[in-house]
Amino acid sequence: MENLSPYLPPLSKVFSKQTSEDNMDTMHNTSNSEESAQTESARKSASGSKKSTQQIASGSGSTEDSEHLRDPNFLSNFVSLFNPRDRRSLNVTFRPARRVAEVIPTYLNVNIPQEAKAYILPEIKRSDLEKLHLNINELSNDNIIKAFIYKLHQAVINSELKVDTAETFTDALVTHLIFRTVNFDQWPMVIELRPKLEFTVGSATLIARPEFVIFLGKYAVLVIEDRHIKNVKLNYEYGESQIAGEIIACGNENLRIARKVFEMHIYVIRVVFTYVTFYHARISKKYWYELAAGCPRRQSISVDRYPGDDSDPLNGFDLATSEGREAVINALCKIRERIRT
């Protein structure tokens, strides 16, 4: 496959609320034989439904195994708790991009600003950042760049700390990336911090609080960054289930602001530890109409991912390498240009 950008490597080079029905096992036995028989029958029925639901949450079995998969009342109340079952209920799928341009607008002729190029730092390798002691003053003459190197170094050497502590360093790194390296906080773009977003599926209302959202009359870019490498698990699709809910929440807020239904494009930047993955979702008008009635059956959302053949964040661009920094900076510049034009 051809390389569609001088900065992005070709694809070939890049690597619930779990539904449980009311547990009938807790019903008290009575001396009445008819009531006992009814209790045992109900217990077996509930047990079978619970087993079916667990198969779906774990990725085994057909989506038709649960009668509640299309019931919005069985969705997790908070998007932060979303699991694969919730994603399937909302008919959202993730897939690797067939072409880079499906996620990164490589067709745009964007000149990377010199101040952004300064962050590529080709002389700094991951092996340097893994050293406990790093003389940052020797690595740059720019104090702002030095601050970035410090945050990157801290994110790398503290990656083995407990989750909450390590996330603090990732937070600082991502904040620098979107406020300074490639500044998204300049009019008409505004970065909102942890906005409370809601969306309705049938009669159920769900809440999402993404870390950063880039707003310019509508929500255009989500930045997901508080998931440490130990906190994202395979059985939860490395956080992609939650990303699905946050995409829908942002889209729904766009409808509320515009007071009309329209097709929209939403970009997502996921940062786990020092690994960055990009996503692009297109949501059709028909999906919103069906979502208003309940969990969609006919309409769906396909979210393209780049890089990575699967959801594992380690397949993303690594900010601890100069190649990874170059690819991320180039992608951010192109996405910024795309959403403001």
VMD Tcl script that draws the C-alpha trace (Angstrom):
set ca {
  {0.00 0.00 0.00}
  {1.34 3.41 -0.91}
  {2.46 5.86 1.71}
  {-0.16 8.62 1.63}
  {1.82 11.11 3.70}
  {5.48 11.91 4.14}
  {4.98 11.83 7.89}
  {2.70 8.82 8.28}
  {4.10 5.34 7.72}
  {2.07 3.02 5.47}
  {-0.38 0.71 7.11}
  {1.86 -2.26 6.39}
  {4.54 -0.73 8.57}
  {2.46 -0.01 11.60}
  {1.82 -2.35 13.81}
  {-22.76 -3.40 33.03}
  {-23.83 -2.81 33.81}
  {-23.65 -6.41 32.98}
  {-27.14 -7.45 32.62}
  {-28.20 -9.87 35.17}
  {-31.85 -10.42 35.69}
  {-33.33 -10.50 39.15}
  {-31.71 -13.50 40.78}
  {-34.49 -15.88 41.45}
  {-32.12 -18.03 43.55}
  {-32.83 -15.79 46.53}
  {-36.52 -16.56 46.63}
  {-37.51 -18.24 49.87}
  {-38.73 -21.77 49.70}
  {-42.23 -22.33 51.02}
  {-43.96 -25.39 52.18}
  {-46.45 -25.07 49.38}
  {-45.31 -27.50 46.67}
  {-46.87 -25.47 43.87}
  {-44.99 -22.33 44.92}
  {-41.76 -24.31 45.21}
  {-42.15 -25.64 41.68}
  {-42.78 -22.14 40.36}
  {-39.72 -20.84 42.20}
  {-37.47 -23.55 40.76}
  {-38.78 -22.88 37.26}
  {-38.15 -19.16 37.60}
  {-34.66 -19.81 38.98}
  {-33.71 -21.89 35.96}
  {-35.09 -19.29 33.57}
  {-33.13 -16.47 35.22}
  {-29.97 -18.56 35.35}
  {-30.23 -19.30 31.64}
  {-30.73 -15.62 30.78}
  {-27.79 -14.60 32.97}
  {-25.52 -17.16 31.33}
  {-26.56 -15.91 27.90}
  {-25.87 -12.32 28.86}
  {-22.44 -13.22 30.23}
  {-21.58 -14.93 26.95}
  {-22.38 -11.75 25.06}
  {-20.37 -9.53 27.41}
  {-17.36 -11.77 27.04}
  {-17.66 -11.85 23.26}
  {-18.89 -15.43 22.99}
  {-22.23 -16.49 21.62}
  {-24.55 -14.73 19.24}
  {-25.98 -11.29 19.87}
  {-29.36 -12.94 19.55}
  {-28.67 -14.97 22.73}
  {-30.09 -12.22 24.95}
  {-33.60 -10.89 24.73}
  {-32.36 -7.69 26.39}
  {-29.64 -6.76 23.90}
  {-32.08 -4.38 22.21}
  {-33.58 -3.11 25.46}
  {-32.19 0.38 26.27}
  {-33.12 -0.09 29.93}
  {-30.32 -2.66 30.19}
  {-27.61 -0.28 28.97}
  {-25.06 0.90 31.52}
  {-26.16 4.24 32.97}
  {-22.72 5.81 32.61}
  {-20.59 5.61 29.48}
  {-17.50 5.13 31.66}
  {-18.96 1.71 32.54}
  {-19.67 0.65 28.97}
  {-18.67 -2.86 27.95}
  {-18.83 -4.72 24.62}
  {-22.47 -5.59 25.19}
  {-23.38 -1.88 25.39}
  {-21.44 -1.18 22.21}
  {-23.25 -3.98 20.38}
  {-26.61 -2.77 21.67}
  {-25.92 0.61 20.08}
  {-24.82 -1.10 16.84}
  {-21.33 0.43 16.81}
  {-18.37 -1.41 15.28}
  {-14.66 -0.59 15.16}
  {-12.49 -1.58 12.25}
  {-8.94 -0.94 11.02}
  {-8.78 1.73 8.35}
  {-8.32 0.37 4.83}
  {-6.58 3.60 3.90}
  {-4.90 6.20 6.09}
  {-7.14 8.90 4.60}
  {-10.22 7.27 6.14}
  {-8.99 8.53 9.52}
  {-6.31 11.15 8.89}
  {-7.16 13.72 6.17}
  {-3.89 13.16 4.33}
  {-5.37 14.74 1.20}
  {-5.03 18.16 2.83}
  {-1.91 20.08 1.93}
  {-0.95 21.32 5.37}
  {2.35 22.96 6.21}
  {3.51 21.77 9.59}
  {4.49 24.86 11.63}
  {8.14 25.05 12.59}
  {7.25 25.31 16.26}
  {5.43 21.97 15.99}
  {8.28 20.34 14.08}
  {10.58 21.27 16.96}
  {8.81 18.62 19.06}
  {9.91 15.76 16.79}
  {13.32 15.72 18.52}
  {14.97 13.05 16.33}
  {17.89 12.65 18.72}
  {15.69 11.52 21.63}
  {14.89 7.80 21.64}
  {12.80 5.65 23.95}
  {15.99 4.20 25.47}
  {16.97 7.74 26.52}
  {13.58 8.38 28.10}
  {13.76 5.09 30.03}
  {16.82 6.32 31.92}
  {16.03 7.28 35.49}
  {18.18 10.42 35.25}
  {17.97 12.55 32.11}
  {19.77 15.89 31.67}
  {16.97 17.81 29.95}
  {18.99 21.02 29.67}
  {21.27 19.32 27.16}
  {18.41 18.27 24.87}
  {16.92 21.61 23.83}
  {17.48 25.36 24.03}
  {13.75 26.04 24.16}
  {12.23 26.08 27.64}
  {8.78 25.05 26.39}
  {10.28 22.07 24.55}
  {12.19 21.19 27.71}
  {8.90 21.11 29.61}
  {7.50 18.68 27.03}
  {10.57 16.44 27.29}
  {10.21 16.43 31.07}
  {6.54 15.36 30.89}
  {7.36 12.69 28.32}
  {10.22 11.39 30.47}
  {7.99 11.28 33.55}
  {5.28 9.39 31.65}
  {7.80 6.77 30.55}
  {9.68 6.20 33.83}
  {6.52 6.21 35.93}
  {4.56 3.82 33.73}
  {4.85 1.03 36.31}
  {3.32 3.06 39.13}
  {-0.23 2.49 40.30}
  {-2.87 3.56 37.82}
  {-3.98 6.87 39.37}
  {-0.41 8.11 39.77}
  {0.72 7.14 36.28}
  {-2.37 8.74 34.74}
  {-1.31 12.08 36.20}
  {1.80 12.08 34.03}
  {-0.17 11.08 30.93}
  {-2.66 13.89 31.65}
  {0.14 16.45 31.74}
  {1.65 15.11 28.52}
  {-1.63 15.18 26.60}
  {-2.49 18.65 27.88}
  {0.83 19.94 26.51}
  {0.23 18.13 23.22}
  {-3.14 19.74 22.43}
  {-2.59 23.14 24.04}
  {1.00 23.83 22.97}
  {2.47 21.37 20.48}
  {-0.51 21.58 18.11}
  {-2.76 24.19 19.67}
  {-6.47 23.33 19.38}
  {-7.46 26.03 21.88}
  {-7.59 28.99 19.48}
  {-10.72 30.63 18.17}
  {-13.01 29.47 16.69}
  {-11.86 26.23 18.35}
  {-12.22 25.88 22.12}
  {-11.12 22.98 24.30}
  {-13.70 22.03 26.92}
  {-12.57 20.03 29.95}
  {-14.76 17.13 31.05}
  {-18.11 18.47 29.83}
  {-21.17 16.59 31.03}
  {-22.89 15.15 27.96}
  {-26.08 13.14 27.76}
  {-27.87 11.13 25.13}
  {-31.16 9.28 25.07}
  {-31.84 5.80 23.76}
  {-35.57 5.31 23.70}
  {-36.59 6.25 27.24}
  {-33.15 5.69 28.80}
  {-30.78 8.62 29.40}
  {-27.04 7.99 29.60}
  {-24.22 10.27 30.81}
  {-20.70 10.74 29.45}
  {-17.79 12.87 30.65}
  {-14.97 12.81 28.08}
  {-11.62 14.23 29.20}
  {-11.24 16.87 26.48}
  {-13.60 17.89 23.72}
  {-12.74 20.34 20.96}
  {-15.74 22.53 20.20}
  {-16.31 25.01 17.37}
  {-20.04 25.46 17.13}
  {-20.26 21.69 17.39}
  {-18.20 18.94 19.00}
  {-15.66 17.76 16.46}
  {-12.82 16.01 18.30}
  {-12.71 13.84 21.43}
  {-9.46 13.37 23.32}
  {-9.46 10.25 25.51}
  {-6.42 10.11 27.73}
  {-7.01 8.89 31.25}
  {-6.64 5.20 30.58}
  {-3.36 3.83 31.84}
  {-1.89 0.79 30.10}
  {-2.89 -1.41 33.07}
  {-6.39 0.02 33.20}
  {-7.51 -0.95 29.71}
  {-8.35 -4.60 29.33}
  {-8.90 -6.90 26.41}
  {-12.35 -8.02 27.57}
  {-13.41 -4.36 27.56}
  {-11.89 -3.87 24.10}
  {-9.18 -1.63 25.53}
  {-11.65 1.17 26.15}
  {-13.22 1.23 22.69}
  {-16.64 0.39 24.17}
  {-16.49 3.64 26.16}
  {-15.24 5.53 23.11}
  {-18.37 4.40 21.24}
  {-20.61 5.91 23.92}
  {-18.65 9.16 24.04}
  {-18.86 9.54 20.25}
  {-22.66 9.23 20.43}
  {-22.85 11.62 23.40}
  {-20.87 14.28 21.52}
  {-22.97 13.79 18.42}
  {-26.19 14.08 20.39}
  {-25.01 17.36 21.93}
  {-24.38 18.65 18.40}
  {-28.00 17.89 17.53}
  {-29.20 19.72 20.63}
  {-27.15 22.81 19.77}
  {-28.14 22.85 16.09}
  {-31.79 21.99 16.84}
  {-31.83 19.80 13.76}
  {-30.68 16.35 12.66}
  {-27.69 16.16 10.33}
  {-24.88 13.85 9.30}
  {-21.69 14.47 11.24}
  {-18.05 13.47 11.45}
  {-16.29 13.04 14.79}
  {-12.58 12.42 15.33}
  {-11.14 10.74 18.41}
  {-7.59 10.82 19.77}
  {-6.88 8.05 22.29}
  {-3.72 8.25 24.38}
  {-2.78 5.34 26.61}
  {0.59 5.68 28.35}
  {2.60 7.14 25.43}
  {0.69 5.37 22.63}
  {-1.65 7.35 20.39}
  {-4.45 5.94 18.22}
  {-6.76 7.95 15.95}
  {-10.41 7.24 15.11}
  {-12.94 8.70 12.72}
  {-16.71 8.15 12.88}
  {-19.44 9.22 10.49}
  {-22.95 9.24 11.95}
  {-25.88 9.32 9.52}
  {-29.17 11.13 10.00}
  {-31.03 7.83 9.89}
  {-29.06 6.54 12.89}
  {-30.27 9.41 15.06}
  {-33.89 8.83 14.12}
  {-33.67 5.15 15.01}
  {-31.76 5.84 18.24}
  {-34.64 8.03 19.41}
  {-36.89 4.97 19.32}
  {-34.45 2.61 21.08}
  {-31.37 0.53 20.37}
  {-30.79 0.71 16.59}
  {-31.40 -2.45 14.59}
  {-31.01 -1.30 10.99}
  {-28.71 1.71 11.25}
  {-25.16 1.48 12.59}
  {-21.95 3.42 13.16}
  {-18.61 2.19 11.81}
  {-15.57 3.72 13.47}
  {-12.30 3.56 11.54}
  {-9.09 3.13 13.52}
  {-5.52 4.07 12.59}
  {-3.02 2.67 13.21}
  {-3.69 -0.85 14.45}
  {-5.44 -3.97 13.21}
  {-7.14 -4.33 16.59}
  {-7.95 -2.25 19.67}
  {-4.65 -2.90 21.49}
  {-3.20 0.55 22.30}
  {0.35 -0.75 21.88}
  {-0.32 -0.75 18.13}
  {-0.57 3.04 18.20}
  {2.08 5.66 17.50}
  {4.58 5.85 20.35}
  {5.36 9.38 21.52}
  {8.54 8.04 23.08}
  {10.03 7.62 19.58}
  {10.82 10.37 17.09}
  {8.89 8.50 14.36}
  {5.85 8.33 16.59}
  {6.06 12.03 17.51}
  {6.39 13.01 13.85}
  {3.36 10.92 12.85}
  {1.21 12.25 15.71}
  {2.15 15.89 15.09}
  {1.42 15.55 11.38}
  {-1.94 13.87 12.06}
  {-2.96 16.50 14.63}
  {-2.13 19.35 12.24}
  {-4.22 17.77 9.47}
  {-7.18 17.06 11.76}
  {-7.06 20.63 13.08}
  {-7.13 21.96 9.53}
  {-9.97 19.59 8.58}
  {-12.34 20.60 11.36}
  {-11.89 24.34 11.01}
  {-12.36 24.51 7.23}
}
mol new
graphics top color blue
foreach p $ca { graphics top sphere $p radius 0.5 }
foreach p [lrange $ca 0 end-1] q [lrange $ca 1 end] { graphics top cylinder $p $q radius 0.2 }
display resetview
